[in-house]
Amino acid sequence: MNRTLLSDFYDKMENLLTKLDLKDKQADLRNWDEAGLMYAMKYVKTMYHFGRKYVYKQSSGEKGVTTTLLCCTYASGISIPPMVIFRV
């Protein structure tokens, strides 16, 4: 990591927290992150060109269902249970 860039980032972060009056309010600072999980059926058959030695890619032929996982952690170290969003 570049020490100068990190120092600049933390200086800007401290200035912003001071400006917004959040420096001593860790319970109000949170970080959300989401991840998309895709489910598809298992592979039943593999197709490849005759004469090839290796199979480079397998595909189920369908997109599958995407589920979103949402996680949140507060700056104070407390985290809330993850939220799972299913497509209906």
HELIX and SHEET records of a PDB file:
HELIX    1   1 ARG A    3  LYS A   19  1                                  17    
HELIX    2   2 GLN A   26  ASP A   28  5                                   3    
SHEET    1   A 3 ARG A  30  TYR A  39  0                                        
SHEET    2   A 3 VAL A  65  TYR A  74 -1                                        
SHEET    3   A 3 SER A  79  ILE A  85 -1                                        
END                                                                             
